Amino acid sequence: MKVMAIILAAGQGKRMKSKLYKVLHPVCGKSMVEHVLQTVKDAACQRTVVVVGHGAEMVRSYLGEGIEFVFQEQQLGTGHAVQQAEPLLGGEDGTTVILYGDTPLVTSETIGSLLQIHTDTGSAATVLTAVVPNPQGLGRIIRDEAGNVLRIVEQKDCTPEQAAITEINTGMYCFDNKKLFQALRKVTNQNAQGEYYLTDVMEILKNAGETVGAYCTPDFAEGIGVNDRVGLGEAEALMRARIVRKHQIAGVTIIDPAATYIEADVVIGSDTVIYPGTVLRGKTVIGEDCVIGPNADITDTTIGSGVTVKHAVSAESIIGDESAVGPYAYLRPGSKLGVGCKIGDFVELKNAELGDGTKVSHLSYVGDAKVGKDVNIGCGAITVNYDGYNKSLTEIGDNAFVGSNVNLIAPVKIGDGAYVVAGSTITQDVPANDVAIARERQVNKPGYAEKLRGRARAKKESKAKS
C-alpha cells in the first residue's frame, strides 16, 4: 500500500502576533512543521505534500529541498486546502494521511496505529479522535448507537446536545486517496463559516455507503494545535516532558526534569547524569558516564564518554573522552578537545584544537590555535590572534609549557618541549626544547618606595584643598 501525506500549513496565524510564519515557530528546537514532517517520515509515508499560503516563500526556503509544495492562494477552508494537492496526488492509488503543520506533538506511533485501523477495517476514511476535558472550539465526533462514526460537526454548527460531546476531531485523518478527491468535489460551503470543510467528506463518504472509521488516541495532547503563544508554551512543556522521559527510560539520570531543557534531536548515552539548569540544544551528542551541569549550556556539541561539564557554555565544539570543562568556561565554535583535557574557570576557547592531556586551567584565552599533547597553559595566558583585520594561527607543540601571563603574538610557533617563561610576550618562534624569556630584567631601587608614597600623598592632599 502506498502511503502519502498532506500537511496543511497555509494559515496565517494572526493570533501568534509575530513576524514569523506560524508553523515555523520552534518547539524544543525544531519548527512545528519540521516535527510533523519527521512524524510522517517515521510513519513511512512515501510522498509528502505541504500546502502553503501566507509566508509560502519563507516556508519553502526554511524546509529546503526534497519536499513537494502546493500553494493555496485564498484560505477557503480545510477542504479547499486539500484540493490544492489534487494535481500532484489525485491520480495515485493508496492511502493519504492528512495532518496540520501546527500539531507538533503527534507521534509516528499514533499515525501508524491510525493507518493500521484504517487498513484493518477497510475504511474509506478514518479520523484520529481524542477525548478531552474541554472540547470548546473543537469539532465533535457524532456516532450512532453502535459507535460508528456518522459525521463531524464543527463547534459553531453544534446543537446543545452535540456541544456536550467530549470526543473531538484532532484534524488528522487517513483516506483512500482517490475517494478523498472524488468526495471533495461534492463539498459545499453552506455552513456558519462559509468555508469548504474537510470534515464534510466524512458524511459524503458515509452517505455513499463507504465505511468511516475512527481511532481514539490515548494521549489527547497529540491532537493539540498551536494557535497562539499560550498554546506554543503548552506544547513546549508537553514535549519537554516527553523528551526527558525518553532519556530517562534509556538510562539517563535527570536530577530535576522541571529544571532541565533538552531539545528534540539531542542524543545522550546511558549512565550520564544531567544536573539542574542544564540546556542541551541542536544536534548535541553526549556519551556515556558523563556529568553535565549544573548550569551547562550546550549547543551542537559532540561530547565523549566520562566527561564533566559544569557551569559552562559550549557551541559547535568537540569534547574528548574523560575531559573536564568548567566551571565558567566558554567553548566557542571550532573548539576541539582531545582525550583527558582540562578547561578550567574563566577560560575561553575559539577555533582551537587541543591534544590529549592538555590543560588550560584558568583565566586564559586560546583562539585560532593548534595545541599539541600534554601542554600546560598557565593562568592568564593569551593567544593574540587578531590584528584588527586578520586572524592568525598560534601553534604549540607537544609537552610545551606556557607560563602565566604570557602573550603569544600570532602567527607564532612554540616547539615541542619548549618552555615560555611567565610574563613573556612572544613575537618570534620558539624552537623545540628552548626556553623563551621576553621581559625586562628586574631592577630594585633601595628605599625608593617611600619617595613614591610621598608623591602620592602630596597629590591627594592637593586635590582635597582645591
C-alpha positions in Angstrom: 0.0 0.0 0.0 1.4 3.4 -1.0 1.1 5.9 1.8 1.2 9.7 1.2 0.9 12.7 3.4 -0.6 16.1 3.0 0.4 18.7 5.6 -1.8 21.8 5.9 0.3 24.8 6.6 -1.4 27.7 4.8 -2.9 29.6 7.7 -1.5 33.0 8.6 -1.5 32.5 12.3 -2.6 36.0 13.3 -3.1 35.1 16.9 0.7 34.4 17.2 1.2 38.2 16.7 4.5 37.5 15.1 6.5 38.3 12.0 7.5 34.7 11.9 5.0 32.4 10.0 3.1 30.3 12.5 4.3 26.8 11.6 7.9 27.9 11.7 7.7 28.8 15.4 10.0 26.3 17.3 9.0 23.7 19.8 12.0 22.2 21.6 14.5 23.4 19.0 12.6 22.5 15.8 9.8 24.3 14.0 6.4 22.8 14.4 6.1 21.8 10.8 9.5 20.1 11.0 8.2 17.9 13.8 5.2 17.0 11.7 7.4 16.2 8.7 9.6 14.0 10.8 6.4 12.2 12.1 5.2 11.3 8.6 8.7 10.3 7.6 8.9 7.9 10.6 5.5 6.6 9.7 6.9 5.5 6.3 4.9 8.0 4.2 6.5 7.8 0.7 5.4 11.2 -0.6 4.7 14.4 1.4 2.9 17.5 0.1 2.9 20.7 2.1 0.1 23.1 1.4 1.4 26.7 1.9 -0.2 30.1 1.7 0.8 33.1 3.8 4.6 33.1 4.1 5.0 30.5 1.4 8.4 31.5 0.3 9.7 31.6 3.8 8.4 28.1 4.5 9.9 26.8 1.2 13.3 28.2 1.9 13.2 27.1 5.5 12.3 23.5 4.7 14.6 23.2 1.7 14.7 20.5 -1.0 13.0 17.1 -1.1 9.5 18.3 -0.2 6.6 18.9 -2.6 4.7 22.2 -2.1 1.3 23.4 -3.4 0.0 27.0 -3.0 -3.4 27.9 -1.5 -3.9 31.4 -2.7 -7.1 32.0 -0.8 -7.8 30.4 2.5 -11.3 29.0 1.9 -11.2 26.2 4.4 -9.5 22.8 5.1 -11.3 21.0 2.2 -10.2 23.7 -0.2 -6.6 23.4 1.1 -6.5 19.6 0.5 -7.9 20.1 -3.0 -4.8 22.1 -3.9 -2.8 18.8 -3.7 -5.0 17.0 -6.3 -2.8 17.9 -9.3 0.1 16.0 -7.5 -1.7 13.2 -5.8 -5.2 12.9 -7.3 -4.3 10.0 -9.7 -2.4 7.9 -7.1 -3.7 4.6 -5.6 -3.1 4.3 -1.9 -3.8 5.9 1.4 -3.3 9.6 2.2 -2.7 10.9 5.7 -3.7 14.5 6.4 -2.2 16.5 9.3 -1.7 20.1 10.3 1.6 21.9 10.4 0.8 23.3 13.9 0.4 19.9 15.6 4.0 19.1 16.7 3.0 16.6 19.4 1.6 13.9 17.2 3.8 10.8 17.1 4.6 8.4 14.3 3.3 5.6 16.6 -0.1 7.2 16.6 -0.1 7.7 12.9 1.0 4.1 12.5 -2.0 2.9 14.6 -4.3 5.2 12.6 -3.1 3.6 9.4 -3.4 0.1 10.8 -7.1 0.6 11.9 -7.8 2.2 8.6 -6.5 -0.9 6.8 -7.9 -3.5 9.1 -11.5 -2.0 8.8 -11.3 -1.4 5.1 -12.5 2.1 5.7 -12.6 4.8 3.0 -11.8 7.3 5.8 -10.5 7.1 9.3 -10.4 10.1 11.7 -8.0 10.5 14.6 -10.0 11.4 17.6 -9.3 12.3 21.3 -11.4 12.6 24.4 -10.6 16.0 26.0 -11.7 17.6 29.3 -12.6 20.9 27.5 -13.8 20.5 23.9 -14.7 24.2 23.4 -14.0 25.3 19.9 -13.3 21.8 18.5 -15.3 19.7 16.1 -17.3 16.9 17.7 -17.4 13.3 16.7 -21.0 12.2 16.1 -21.5 8.4 16.4 -24.6 6.2 16.1 -25.8 3.8 18.8 -23.4 1.1 17.6 -20.5 3.5 18.0 -19.9 4.0 14.2 -18.9 7.5 13.1 -21.7 9.4 11.3 -20.2 12.8 10.8 -18.1 15.6 12.4 -19.8 18.8 13.5 -17.8 22.0 14.0 -18.3 24.0 17.2 -20.2 26.8 15.6 -22.7 24.3 13.9 -23.3 22.2 17.1 -26.6 21.8 18.8 -26.5 22.0 22.6 -26.5 18.2 22.8 -23.7 17.9 20.3 -21.7 20.6 22.1 -21.7 18.4 25.2 -19.8 15.6 23.5 -16.1 15.4 24.6 -14.8 13.2 21.8 -13.2 15.6 19.4 -11.7 15.7 15.9 -8.0 16.2 16.1 -8.0 17.3 12.4 -5.9 14.3 11.4 -7.2 11.6 9.1 -6.3 8.9 6.6 -8.3 8.4 3.4 -8.4 6.2 0.4 -6.7 8.7 -1.8 -8.9 8.6 -4.9 -12.1 8.5 -2.9 -10.9 11.5 -0.9 -10.6 13.7 -4.0 -13.8 12.4 -5.5 -15.7 13.4 -2.3 -14.0 16.8 -2.1 -15.7 17.8 -5.4 -19.1 17.4 -3.6 -18.2 19.6 -0.6 -20.0 22.9 -0.4 -19.6 26.0 1.9 -23.1 26.0 3.3 -22.1 26.5 6.9 -21.7 29.1 9.6 -18.1 29.9 8.4 -18.8 29.9 4.7 -15.9 27.6 4.2 -15.2 24.2 2.5 -14.8 21.8 5.4 -12.7 18.7 5.0 -14.9 17.2 7.7 -17.8 17.2 5.3 -16.0 14.5 3.3 -16.7 12.0 6.1 -20.5 12.4 5.8 -20.3 12.4 2.0 -18.5 9.0 2.1 -20.9 7.7 4.7 -23.9 8.6 2.6 -22.3 6.8 -0.3 -22.2 3.6 1.6 -18.5 3.8 2.5 -17.1 2.7 5.9 -15.9 5.6 8.0 -13.8 4.7 11.0 -12.0 6.3 13.9 -9.0 5.8 16.1 -9.0 7.5 19.5 -5.6 8.3 20.7 -4.9 7.6 24.4 -3.0 10.8 24.7 -5.2 13.8 23.8 -2.2 16.1 23.8 -1.1 14.7 20.4 -4.1 16.4 18.8 -3.3 19.9 20.3 -2.9 22.5 17.6 -1.0 25.7 18.4 -2.8 28.9 17.7 -1.1 31.5 19.9 1.8 31.9 22.2 0.0 30.4 25.1 -0.5 27.2 23.1 3.1 27.3 22.0 4.2 27.4 25.6 1.9 24.5 26.5 3.2 22.4 23.5 6.8 23.2 24.6 6.1 22.0 28.1 4.5 18.8 27.0 7.2 17.9 24.5 9.9 18.8 27.1 8.4 16.3 29.5 8.2 13.7 26.7 11.8 14.2 25.7 13.0 13.9 29.3 11.0 10.7 29.9 12.5 9.2 26.7 16.1 9.8 28.0 15.2 8.5 31.5 13.9 5.3 30.0 17.1 5.0 28.0 19.2 5.1 31.2 20.0 8.8 31.7 19.6 10.3 35.2 18.0 13.7 35.2 18.1 15.1 38.7 15.3 17.7 38.2 13.3 17.3 35.0 11.4 20.5 35.5 14.7 22.5 35.6 16.3 20.7 32.6 15.8 21.7 28.9 16.6 19.2 26.2 15.8 19.8 22.6 14.3 17.1 20.3 17.4 16.0 18.4 19.8 15.6 21.4 21.4 12.2 21.9 22.6 11.1 25.4 24.3 7.9 26.4 23.4 5.7 29.4 24.6 6.4 32.9 25.1 10.1 32.2 23.8 12.4 34.9 22.2 15.7 34.0 22.0 18.3 36.8 19.5 21.2 37.0 19.9 24.3 35.0 21.3 22.4 32.0 20.2 23.4 28.5 21.0 20.9 25.6 20.3 22.2 22.1 20.5 21.3 18.5 22.5 18.2 17.3 24.3 17.8 20.6 25.5 14.2 21.2 26.7 13.2 24.7 28.4 9.9 25.5 28.1 7.5 28.5 29.0 8.1 32.1 29.2 11.9 31.8 28.2 14.5 34.4 26.6 17.5 32.7 25.7 20.6 34.8 24.6 22.2 36.9 24.0 25.1 34.6 25.6 23.8 31.4 24.5 25.5 28.2 25.5 23.2 25.3 24.6 23.6 21.6 25.6 21.4 18.6 28.5 19.9 20.6 29.8 16.3 20.5 30.9 15.1 23.9 32.7 11.8 24.5 32.3 9.4 27.5 33.3 10.1 31.0 33.2 13.9 30.5 32.4 16.5 33.1 30.9 19.9 32.1 29.6 22.3 34.8 28.7 26.0 34.8 30.0 26.2 31.2 28.9 27.2 27.7 29.8 25.2 24.6 28.7 25.7 21.0 29.7 23.7 17.8 32.6 22.1 19.6 34.0 18.6 20.3 35.0 17.4 23.8 37.0 14.2 24.0 36.6 11.3 26.5 37.5 11.9 30.1 37.8 15.7 29.7 36.6 18.3 32.2 35.2 21.6 31.3 34.4 24.4 33.8 33.3 25.9 35.9 32.7 29.2 34.0 34.4 28.1 30.8 33.3 29.1 27.3 33.9 26.8 24.3 33.1 28.8 21.1 32.6 27.3 17.7 35.5 25.2 16.3 36.9 24.2 19.7 38.2 20.6 19.8 39.5 18.9 22.9 41.3 15.6 22.8 41.2 12.9 25.5 41.7 13.9 29.1 41.9 17.6 28.6 41.1 20.1 31.3 39.5 23.5 30.7 39.1 25.4 33.9 37.4 28.5 35.3 37.2 31.6 33.1 38.9 30.0 30.1 37.7 30.8 26.6 38.5 28.8 23.5 37.7 29.6 19.9 38.6 27.6 16.8 41.3 25.9 18.9 42.4 22.3 18.7 43.9 20.8 21.9 45.7 17.5 22.0 45.3 14.7 24.6 46.0 15.6 28.2 46.4 19.3 27.6 45.4 21.7 30.4 44.2 25.3 30.3 43.2 25.6 33.9 42.2 29.2 34.5 41.8 32.8 33.2 43.1 32.2 29.7 42.1 32.8 26.1 43.2 30.4 23.4 41.8 31.3 19.9 42.8 30.2 16.4 45.3 27.8 17.8 46.6 24.2 17.3 47.9 22.9 20.6 49.7 19.5 21.0 49.5 16.8 23.6 50.3 17.3 27.3 50.7 21.0 27.1 50.2 23.2 30.2 49.0 26.7 29.5 49.3 28.9 32.6 46.9 31.4 34.2 46.3 34.5 32.2 48.0 33.3 29.0 46.6 34.6 25.8 47.0 33.8 22.1 46.9 37.3 20.4 45.2 36.1 17.3 43.7 39.3 15.8 45.4 42.4 14.5 42.3 44.4 13.8 42.0 43.0 10.2 43.2 39.4 10.1 43.1 36.2 12.3 46.4 34.3 12.6 47.3 30.9 13.9 49.3 30.0 17.0 50.9 26.6 17.1 52.1 24.9 20.3 54.0 21.6 20.2 53.6 18.5 22.4 54.8 18.8 26.0 55.4 22.5 25.9 54.9 24.7 28.9 53.4 28.2 28.6 53.8 30.2 31.8 51.3 32.6 33.4 50.5 35.9 31.8 52.2 35.0 28.6 51.1 36.8 25.3 51.7 34.7 22.2 51.5 37.2 19.3 50.2 35.2 16.3 51.4 33.9 13.9 53.9 32.1 16.1 55.1 28.6 16.8 56.2 27.1 20.1 58.2 23.9 19.5 57.8 20.5 21.3 59.0 20.6 24.8 59.7 24.4 24.7 59.3 26.5 27.9 57.9 30.0 27.8 58.7 31.9 31.0 55.8 33.7 32.8 55.2 37.3 31.9 56.7 37.0 28.4 55.4 38.5 25.2 56.4 36.2 22.4 56.7 37.6 18.9 59.1 35.1 17.3 59.0 31.3 17.0 60.5 29.3 19.9 62.4 26.1 18.7 61.8 22.8 20.4 63.2 22.4 23.9 64.3 26.1 24.1 63.4 28.4 26.9 61.9 31.8 25.8 62.2 34.9 28.0 60.7 38.1 26.7 60.6 40.6 29.5 62.6 43.4 31.1 65.1 42.4 33.8 64.0 43.3 37.3 65.7 46.4 38.9 65.3 47.1 42.6 65.8 50.8 43.8 66.6 50.8 47.6 64.3 53.0 49.7 62.5 54.4 46.6 59.1 53.1 47.8 58.8 55.8 50.5 59.5 58.5 47.9 56.7 57.2 45.7 54.3 57.1 48.6 55.2 60.7 49.4 54.4 61.9 45.9 51.1 60.1 46.0 50.1 61.6 49.4 51.0 65.1 48.2 48.9 64.7 45.1 45.9 63.5 47.1 46.2 66.4 49.6 46.5 68.9 46.8 43.2 67.7 45.3 41.5 67.8 48.6 42.4 71.5 49.1 41.3 72.5 45.7 
